[in-house]
């Protein structure tokens, strides 16, 4: 069931519509320059970026399994889209987008959304950082206003020498515009974080270009502006030969779209405490890609930055995403003539900011410090993304992560071999004293015990359980005494849980963790006083009693789940 139906079942009033309208307008202001910039960087017209955001964004919110997801063109697709355009033309891109939509719908109906979550954390960080580097390199020509003697090559090692040879052709006006755009966005982010920095920077650059008639490339000079209407829906060429030619590209679009959209939904879950429906989300992404292709757009996915903006703007539900698409349409219909003055150097500056934000620098630092294994998976995925192929990078990264897990489990099994999986039955007195029925029936404390390896394959299911923290709880105890191994994905899940608990005023305790697991958790930021560590659940309960003597004096009430 789409989340839109759930929101309407809960009851939807004028106050909710007002909140969604404000959030939708905020996101549309962010999405307007991004949609055009991503399209131009991918080798297609800015109008196609707007069609993608309007049609795809509307369908993602209408049919999606995430309450706050915002769909549209994403920076992660720039490399793949430009490659497909170079090999098969724009018609081939539209066909590949259409086929990827069918593949995504099939993935959702076959309930494969759960398996997408098995991708290890270092792989997602590595390929996202690799894509960011490629996006930055793709914008150097427009940033500097270079004039190339031939078409710009796609591969990085071929692109950089050609750009270096064209260094004498730098256009000072283009360089000044791109630098000013970047500086304006960064300055507004710190001085006025609630202002639409990207839109303001692009508008100032366009006004400057028009007012001083600067000799720089603009949307009008390169593309003739953007149309003031959406084209009629048209089926792409579905000939067998054409389908066979673009099918590998369609599969790549579907794989990356599934990963990116579910990652974005997970980010929204972490910010709001809600849970998305992964298979419903894949079906919606598929429908959005089909719809986008019919109107001349290209591949659609959930976008992390715009989704986070939607949440921060106070959205209530999917109506905000639908209104964001409506506002984008109005912008296109009313402001199409003004878009012709937007300089490409300014849009390149926007994408430089996007690529910088895509690199998860704190996560990279933690993964590098956590050991050679995670660092190797991260580096392999990163460099394969840059120098080889995105799909190959994901497959190799997943394989390395699996081998690393097997290696770590073999070491853990060897060390822990003297400890049975299930302890022998023993009298209560040997388990830490007599049974305390009051301690086991506290409505303010919840205890979860994890048994087995907490690794990337189990992180999604464990995380979904841990996320269900009621606002009524005052303390959450997670017992690690039966966990022989914790990898970076599991530690990342615990970090998100710690942040959520802190926001809700819930005291988090970790008990029974081995020194190795405790070091891994602390490396990810689970340190005192945010998190308390204890050797056992009873010790954690005693510590909580000492911190809250009034709670101990009142006694304890209803059932405490275990």
C-alpha positions in Angstrom: 0.0 0.0 0.0 1.4 3.4 -0.9 2.1 5.7 2.1 -0.3 8.3 0.6 -3.2 5.9 1.4 -1.9 5.5 4.9 -1.6 9.2 5.4 -5.2 9.7 4.2 -6.4 6.9 6.5 -4.8 8.7 9.5 -6.8 11.8 8.6 -5.7 14.7 6.5 -6.8 18.3 7.2 -6.1 21.8 6.2 -3.2 22.2 8.6 -1.5 19.1 7.0 -2.1 20.5 3.5 -0.5 23.9 4.6 2.6 22.1 6.0 2.9 20.0 2.8 2.5 23.1 0.6 5.3 25.0 2.4 7.6 21.9 2.3 6.8 21.3 -1.4 7.5 24.9 -2.3 10.8 24.8 -0.4 11.9 21.6 -2.1 10.9 22.9 -5.6 13.1 25.9 -5.1 16.0 23.6 -4.4 15.1 21.2 -7.2 14.8 23.8 -9.9 18.5 24.6 -10.5 19.5 21.0 -9.6 17.3 19.4 -12.2 18.7 21.6 -14.9 22.3 21.3 -13.8 22.2 17.5 -13.5 20.6 17.2 -17.0 23.2 19.4 -18.6 26.1 17.5 -16.8 24.6 14.2 -18.1 24.6 15.4 -21.7 20.9 16.1 -22.2 18.9 19.3 -22.3 17.8 21.2 -19.1 14.2 20.8 -20.2 14.6 17.0 -19.9 15.8 17.5 -16.3 12.7 19.4 -15.5 10.4 16.8 -17.2 12.1 14.2 -15.0 11.6 16.1 -11.8 7.9 17.0 -12.6 6.6 13.6 -13.9 9.0 11.3 -12.0 8.8 13.3 -8.8 5.0 13.3 -8.8 4.7 9.6 -9.4 7.3 8.7 -6.7 5.3 10.6 -4.1 1.9 9.4 -5.4 2.8 5.7 -5.4 5.8 5.4 -3.1 6.4 3.5 0.1 8.2 6.3 1.8 6.3 9.1 3.5 8.9 11.8 2.7 10.7 10.6 -0.4 11.4 13.2 -3.1 12.1 11.8 -6.6 13.8 13.4 -9.5 17.1 13.4 -11.4 20.1 12.5 -9.2 23.8 13.3 -9.4 24.6 9.7 -9.0 23.2 9.0 -12.5 25.3 11.6 -14.3 28.0 9.2 -15.3 25.7 6.4 -16.5 23.4 8.8 -18.4 26.3 10.5 -20.2 27.7 7.1 -21.2 24.4 5.9 -22.6 23.8 9.2 -24.5 27.3 8.9 -26.0 26.7 5.3 -27.1 23.0 5.2 -28.0 21.8 8.8 -28.2 19.0 10.5 -26.4 16.4 8.0 -27.9 18.5 5.2 -26.5 18.5 6.9 -23.1 14.8 7.2 -23.0 14.3 3.6 -24.0 16.8 2.5 -21.3 14.9 4.6 -18.7 11.6 3.0 -19.8 13.1 -0.6 -19.5 14.7 0.2 -16.1 11.2 1.2 -14.9 9.8 -2.2 -15.9 12.8 -3.9 -14.2 12.2 -1.9 -11.0 8.4 -2.8 -11.0 9.3 -6.4 -11.4 11.9 -6.2 -8.5 9.2 -4.7 -6.2 6.6 -7.2 -7.1 9.0 -10.0 -6.5 9.8 -8.5 -3.1 13.5 -8.0 -3.8 13.7 -4.7 -2.0 14.9 -6.4 1.2 18.0 -7.8 -0.6 19.1 -4.4 -1.7 19.7 -3.6 1.9 22.4 -6.2 2.1 24.9 -4.0 0.4 27.7 -3.3 3.0 28.1 0.3 4.3 31.7 0.7 3.0 30.4 -0.1 -0.5 27.7 2.7 -0.4 30.2 5.2 1.0 32.8 4.2 -1.6 30.7 4.4 -4.7 29.0 7.6 -3.6 32.4 9.3 -3.1 33.6 7.9 -6.5 30.5 9.4 -8.3 31.2 12.7 -6.6 34.7 12.8 -8.0 33.5 12.0 -11.5 30.8 14.8 -11.2 33.4 17.3 -10.2 35.7 16.3 -13.0 32.8 16.6 -15.5 32.2 20.2 -14.5 35.8 21.5 -14.9 35.1 22.6 -18.5 32.2 24.8 -17.6 33.7 25.9 -14.4 36.7 27.4 -16.2 35.0 28.2 -19.5 37.4 26.1 -21.5 37.3 25.6 -25.2 38.1 22.1 -26.3 39.5 21.1 -29.7 37.3 18.0 -29.8 34.5 16.4 -27.9 35.1 15.9 -24.2 35.9 12.3 -23.4 34.0 10.4 -20.7 36.8 8.4 -18.9 38.7 10.4 -16.3 42.2 9.5 -17.5 41.3 10.7 -21.0 39.4 13.7 -19.8 42.1 15.3 -17.6 44.9 15.5 -20.2 42.5 17.2 -22.7 41.3 19.7 -20.1 44.9 20.4 -19.1 45.8 21.1 -22.7 42.9 23.5 -23.0 44.0 25.5 -19.9 45.1 28.5 -22.0 41.5 29.0 -23.1 40.2 29.8 -19.7 37.4 32.4 -19.7 37.9 34.8 -16.8 34.2 35.7 -16.7 33.1 32.0 -16.5 35.7 31.4 -13.7 34.5 34.5 -11.8 30.8 33.4 -12.1 31.4 29.8 -11.0 33.6 31.0 -8.1 31.0 33.6 -7.0 28.2 31.0 -7.2 30.1 28.6 -5.0 31.0 31.3 -2.5 27.4 32.6 -2.4 26.0 29.1 -1.7 28.5 28.4 1.0 28.1 31.8 2.7 24.3 31.6 2.7 24.5 28.1 4.2 26.2 29.5 7.2 24.7 33.0 7.4 21.1 32.2 6.3 20.7 28.4 6.3 17.0 28.5 5.6 17.4 30.6 2.5 17.4 28.8 -0.9 21.2 29.4 -1.5 21.4 27.5 -4.8 18.5 29.4 -6.4 19.7 32.8 -5.2 23.2 32.1 -6.4 22.0 31.0 -9.9 19.6 34.0 -10.1 22.3 36.5 -9.2 24.6 34.9 -11.8 21.9 35.0 -14.5 21.1 38.7 -13.7 24.9 39.5 -13.8 25.3 37.7 -17.1 22.3 39.5 -18.7 23.1 42.9 -17.2 26.7 43.0 -18.3 26.4 40.9 -21.4 29.2 38.6 -20.3 30.9 36.4 -22.9 29.9 33.0 -21.3 27.8 30.1 -22.4 24.2 30.1 -21.2 21.2 27.8 -21.4 19.9 30.0 -24.2 23.1 30.0 -26.2 23.6 26.3 -26.0 20.1 24.9 -25.8 17.9 27.7 -27.1 16.3 28.1 -23.7 13.7 25.7 -22.3 10.1 25.1 -23.6 7.1 26.6 -21.7 5.1 23.4 -21.9 5.4 19.7 -21.2 5.4 17.4 -24.3 2.8 14.9 -25.1 3.5 11.3 -23.9 5.2 9.1 -26.5 6.3 5.5 -26.4 10.0 5.0 -27.2 11.2 2.8 -30.0 10.6 -0.8 -28.8 12.3 -2.7 -31.6 14.0 -5.9 -30.5 17.4 -4.8 -31.7 17.1 -1.5 -29.9 16.0 -3.1 -26.6 18.9 -5.6 -26.8 21.4 -2.8 -27.3 20.3 -0.7 -24.2 19.3 -3.6 -21.9 22.6 -3.6 -20.0 22.3 0.2 -19.4 18.7 -0.3 -18.3 19.8 -3.0 -15.7 22.5 -0.5 -14.4 19.9 2.2 -14.1 17.6 -0.2 -12.2 20.3 -1.4 -9.8 21.6 2.1 -9.0 18.1 3.5 -8.8 17.0 0.8 -6.3 20.1 1.4 -4.1 19.9 5.2 -4.2 16.1 5.3 -3.6 16.2 2.9 -0.7 19.2 4.7 0.8 17.3 7.9 0.6 14.2 6.3 2.2 16.5 5.0 5.1 17.8 8.5 5.6 14.3 9.9 5.9 13.4 7.0 8.3 16.4 8.0 10.5 15.3 11.7 10.5 11.7 11.0 11.4 11.5 7.6 13.1 9.1 6.3 10.4 9.6 3.1 8.4 9.4 2.9 4.6 8.0 0.0 2.6 10.9 -1.0 0.4 9.0 -3.1 -2.2 6.3 -0.5 -2.6 9.0 2.1 -3.1 10.6 0.0 -5.9 7.3 -0.3 -7.7 6.8 3.5 -7.4 10.3 4.1 -8.7 9.6 1.8 -11.6 6.4 3.6 -12.5 8.1 7.0 -12.2 10.9 5.9 -14.6 8.2 4.7 -17.1 6.3 7.9 -16.8 9.5 10.0 -17.1 10.5 8.2 -20.3 7.0 8.7 -21.8 7.4 12.5 -21.5 11.0 12.6 -22.7 12.7 12.5 -19.4 15.4 10.2 -18.1 16.0 8.0 -15.0 14.4 8.9 -11.7 15.4 8.0 -8.2 14.9 9.1 -4.6 17.2 12.0 -3.9 18.8 12.2 -0.5 19.4 16.0 -0.3 15.9 16.9 -1.5 14.3 14.3 0.7 16.2 15.7 3.8 15.1 19.2 2.8 11.5 18.0 2.6 11.7 16.6 6.2 13.4 19.7 7.6 10.8 21.9 5.9 8.1 20.2 8.0 6.4 18.0 5.5 3.5 15.8 6.8 3.4 13.2 4.0 3.6 12.4 0.3 1.4 15.3 -0.7 4.5 17.6 -0.2 6.4 15.6 -2.9 3.4 15.8 -5.3 3.1 19.6 -4.7 6.9 20.0 -5.3 6.3 18.6 -8.8 3.4 20.9 -9.4 5.5 23.9 -8.3 8.3 22.8 -10.6 5.8 22.7 -13.5 4.6 26.2 -12.6 8.2 27.5 -12.5 8.8 26.0 -16.0 5.6 27.4 -17.4 6.0 30.9 -16.0 9.8 31.4 -15.9 10.9 29.6 -19.0 12.1 32.8 -20.9 14.2 33.8 -17.9 16.0 30.5 -17.8 17.8 31.3 -21.1 20.1 33.8 -19.2 21.4 31.2 -16.7 25.1 30.7 -17.3 26.4 27.1 -17.5 29.3 28.2 -15.2 26.8 28.9 -12.4 25.1 25.5 -12.8 28.6 23.9 -12.7 29.2 25.7 -9.4 25.9 24.2 -8.1 27.1 20.7 -9.0 30.5 21.3 -7.4 28.6 21.9 -4.1 26.5 18.8 -4.8 29.5 16.6 -5.4 31.2 17.9 -2.2 28.1 17.2 -0.1 27.9 13.6 -1.6 31.3 12.7 -0.1 30.6 11.3 3.4 33.8 12.6 5.0 33.1 11.5 8.6 32.1 8.0 7.5 35.2 7.7 5.3 37.4 8.7 8.3 35.7 6.2 10.6 36.0 3.4 8.0 39.7 4.1 7.4 40.4 4.0 11.2 38.2 0.9 11.8 40.7 -1.5 10.2 42.3 -2.7 6.9 39.2 -4.7 5.9 36.6 -1.9 5.7 39.3 0.4 4.3 40.1 -2.1 1.5 36.4 -2.5 0.5 36.0 1.3 0.6 39.1 1.9 -1.5 38.3 -0.8 -4.0 34.7 0.5 -4.6 35.9 4.1 -4.8 38.7 3.5 -7.4 36.6 1.0 -9.5 33.8 3.6 -9.6 36.2 6.2 -10.9 38.3 4.2 -13.3 36.1 1.3 -14.3 32.4 1.0 -14.0 29.8 1.6 -11.3 28.1 -1.8 -11.5 31.4 -3.5 -11.4 32.4 -1.5 -8.4 29.3 -2.5 -6.5 29.7 -6.2 -7.4 33.4 -6.3 -6.4 32.7 -4.3 -3.3 29.9 -6.6 -2.2 32.1 -9.7 -2.9 35.0 -8.2 -0.9 32.6 -7.4 1.9 31.3 -10.9 1.9 34.9 -12.4 2.0 35.8 -10.0 4.8 32.8 -11.1 6.8 33.7 -14.8 6.3 37.3 -14.1 7.4 36.1 -12.2 10.5 33.6 -14.8 11.4 36.2 -17.6 11.1 38.4 -15.6 13.6 35.5 -15.0 15.9 34.5 -18.6 15.8 38.0 -19.7 16.7 38.3 -17.3 19.6 34.9 -18.1 21.0 34.8 -21.8 20.3 34.9 -22.6 24.0 31.6 -20.8 24.5 28.4 -22.7 23.5 25.9 -21.0 21.3 23.1 -21.6 23.9 24.2 -21.7 27.5 23.3 -24.6 29.8 20.2 -24.3 31.9 21.0 -23.1 35.4 19.2 -22.2 38.6 18.2 -18.5 39.0 20.7 -18.1 41.8 23.5 -18.8 39.3 22.2 -16.2 36.9 22.8 -13.2 39.1 20.3 -13.6 42.0 16.6 -14.3 42.4 14.1 -13.1 39.9 12.9 -9.6 40.4 9.3 -9.3 39.0 9.3 -5.5 39.4 12.5 -5.1 37.4 11.0 -7.2 34.7 7.8 -5.2 34.4 9.0 -1.6 34.0 7.0 0.5 31.4 9.9 3.0 31.1 12.6 0.5 30.2 12.9 -1.8 27.2 15.6 -4.4 26.7 16.6 -5.9 23.3 19.0 -8.9 23.2 20.9 -9.6 19.9 22.1 -13.1 19.3 24.5 -13.8 16.5 26.7 -11.8 14.2 25.5 -8.1 13.7 26.8 -7.7 10.1 25.5 -6.1 6.9 23.2 -9.1 6.1 21.4 -8.8 9.4 21.6 -5.0 9.8 18.4 -4.2 8.0 16.2 -6.6 10.1 17.9 -5.7 13.4 17.7 -2.0 12.6 14.0 -2.2 11.8 13.4 -3.7 15.3 15.6 -1.2 17.1 14.0 1.7 15.4 10.7 1.0 17.1 11.4 3.0 20.2 8.3 4.3 21.8 8.3 7.9 23.1 7.0 6.5 26.4 10.3 4.7 27.1 13.0 6.4 29.2 15.7 3.9 28.8 16.8 1.4 26.1 19.2 -1.4 26.8 20.8 -3.3 23.9 22.5 -6.5 25.1 25.5 -7.6 23.0 26.6 -10.5 25.2 25.6 -13.0 22.5 27.1 -11.0 19.6 30.5 -12.5 18.5 31.0 -10.0 15.6 30.0 -6.5 14.6 30.9 -5.0 11.3 30.8 -1.3 10.1 27.3 -1.6 8.8 26.0 -2.9 12.2 28.0 -0.1 13.9 26.4 2.4 11.6 22.9 1.1 12.5 23.8 1.6 16.2 25.1 5.1 15.6 21.7 6.0 14.0 19.9 4.4 16.9 22.0 6.4 19.4 21.2 9.7 17.7 17.5 8.9 17.6 17.5 8.0 21.3 19.3 11.2 22.2 16.7 13.3 20.2 13.9 11.6 22.0 15.4 11.8 25.5 15.9 8.1 25.8 18.9 6.8 27.7 20.8 4.2 25.8 22.8 1.4 27.4 25.0 -1.2 25.7 25.7 -4.2 27.8 27.8 -7.4 27.5 29.9 -6.0 24.6 33.3 -7.6 24.1 36.3 -5.1 24.1 36.5 -5.4 20.3 32.8 -4.6 19.8 33.0 -1.8 22.3 35.9 -0.2 20.5 34.1 -0.5 17.2 31.0 1.2 18.7 33.1 4.0 20.2 34.8 4.6 16.9 31.4 5.3 15.4 30.7 7.9 18.1 28.8 5.8 20.7 30.7 7.3 23.7 29.8 8.5 27.1 27.7 10.4 28.1 25.5 9.7 25.0 25.7 6.0 25.6 26.3 4.1 28.8 28.2 0.8 28.9 27.7 -2.0 31.4 28.8 -5.6 31.8 25.3 -6.9 32.2 21.6 -5.9 31.9 21.3 -5.9 35.7 24.2 -3.5 36.0 22.6 -1.2 33.5 19.3 -1.3 35.4 21.2 -0.5 38.6 23.0 2.4 37.0 19.7 3.8 35.7 18.2 3.5 39.2 21.1 5.4 40.6 20.6 8.2 38.0 16.8 8.3 38.7 16.2 7.7 42.4 12.6 8.9 42.1 12.0 6.2 39.5 13.4 3.5 41.9 11.2 4.8 44.7 8.0 4.6 42.7 8.6 1.0 41.9 8.0 -0.4 38.4 4.7 -1.0 36.6 3.7 -2.8 33.3 5.5 -5.2 31.0 9.0 -4.6 29.8 9.5 -6.3 26.4 12.6 -8.5 25.9 
